Amino acid sequence: MRDTVDSTAFNSEQGNRARKLFAAVVLAALDDAIADDKKYGNGPEQIARWARSRDGREVLSCAGIDPNERVVTGLMEFVSKGVRTSVALSREESERRNAAVAAGHAEAA
């Protein structure tokens, strides 16, 4: 019985590691598209082409992301904002965005 529980926990942990690895690939693809957007001006089109490709759909699925058109649109919007993923995921950026939203609500009231 104990061996079964251990192997199930091990397999679950391995699955989580694999999902995180594929999520890192998605983040790298976003950063590449942002760099393309700054250099050539075609970043959103590049990420959309990648996300709609067979490989892109496979990577998104393995990362736990449903590869539908809504996701492609969201990826394109993210790239068009031009904020690198490392900055967008940082605590400082999150606090800055929350402060901007709070200030917007205070002005509206």
C-alpha positions, 0 to 999 in steps of 0.5 A: 500500500505504501509503495502505491501512495509513494509512486502516485505522489512521485508521478504527480510531482513529476507531472507538476515539474513537467507542467512548470517546464512547459510554462517556462517555454511559453514565457520564453516564447512571449519574451521572444515575441516581445523582442521581435515586436521591439525590433521588427514590429511584428511580435503579436503576429509571431506569437499568434502564429506560434500559438496556432501552430501544432507545436505551439498548441502542444506546448500550451496544452502541456503547460496546462493552458487550453490552446483556444482562440481566446488564449491566442488573443490574450497572448497577442495583447500581452505581447503588444503591451511590451512588458517582459514576462520577468517584469510583469510577474514581479511583485513591484509591477503587481503592486504598481498596477494595483496602486494604479487601479486603486487611484483610478477608483478613487478618482471615479468616486 
